């Protein structure tokens, strides 16, 4: 048994295909198949059902691949020890991030991080909260960035910042501050199901159902841009986070209203699954993102007891 064989079976489980796994591992399919067959003979188990299409990982195969991921992770940590002694942040990191954070956070942090760590290779995917947690636990991604608290066993949370929630729309009077209950009297536009910000909106304003304009039109948006366009066209209100607010044009910012104290915020954290943690990279990214983002946040102007974290 060797690391190569473990990499091969992890790839087959990921791609559900010997040919795609071989391409990913930069070997011929014949070489990969022979190495996997040899491993199965050594362990005296069948790891994959080759008759199925796509290929199915057997129950015992799933357990072995889970351990293989841990072994491969530990081999990475051995190399990481050397990098730490040289104060180098390097290697590969795969990051999952929820869409309502990605669109405004990534443009702020990617360039300075990539310039600071030229030996760090970053792969980013957008995932819903539920899928992100699943991918973390399966070892398919190393880090998640999403709204917390999650309060899940073995998922560690490094808080990055508190992001003020704001209301975008047309108001009957020139109000600067709103109470959450005041939104019930307006037409509400929300993101589609699966976005944590939708659930936060519902909890914040105790909304029981979404009221849309016109009555014969039902649409759930997948982006803030779409939400704002719908509000501009049909009226009503929607909820946006502070970092997205910072990207708006001046004319759009004039349509934004803050909440009265206590200020509702969403907590954004970098999360990771303890058994697969790349500690050096996690520590570096946590500190850098905090430093980049936290400078001009409205939440910094309030005491902690003046903020209320809306559950995700």
Secondary structure, 3 states (H helix, E strand, C coil): CCHHHHHHHHHHHHHCCHHHHHHHHCCCHHHHHHHHHHHHHHHCCCCEECCCCCCEECHHHHHHHHHHHHHHHHHHHHHHHHHHHCCCCCEEEEEEECHHHHHHHHHHHHHHHHHHCCCEEEEEEECCHHHHHHHHHCCCCCEEEEEECCCCCCEEEEEEEEEEEEEEECCCCCCCEECHHHHHHCCECCECCCCHHHHHHHHHHCCCCCCCCCCCCCCCECCHHHHHHHHHHHCCEEEEEHHHHCCCCHHHHCCEEEECCCEEEEEEEEEEEHHHCCHHHHHHHHHHHHHHHHHHCHHHHCCHHHEEECCC
